[in-house]
Amino acid sequence: MSSPSTAASEAPVDGLAEATSAPIASINPMAPTLRDLNPTGPKEINGARFMQLLPRDAIVPVYEAEYAPANGVELGDKDLVMGVSIDGPHRAYPLRNLRSHEMVNDELADIPILVTW
């Protein structure tokens, strides 16, 4: 008799049977990469166990960020920022803003950057 956790992990997900005769690389093309990155960890990922909550491109990135001097921004003691410094110029991107946009296309020291969270 199998334990409850084993039985649950063997059950089909969303009506998809987990047993298949196809090579794992054809089911999950990332499997060889995952195996190389973590040789002692799981050897495959069952994509049927993941659920997409938002449609593709549902989170709109920031294409034209607005800036303020450091003394002109209200940040609390516990507010976190993602900082970027390139050849002298510095920018801080508050995580409270990145949580809703996740990406900021920007330029710093004449270098295009993508800040992502």
Helices and strands as residue ranges (DSSP letters): H 4-10, H 24-27, H 31-37, G 47-49, G 70-72, E 81-85, E 90-94, H 95-101, E 103-108, E 111-116
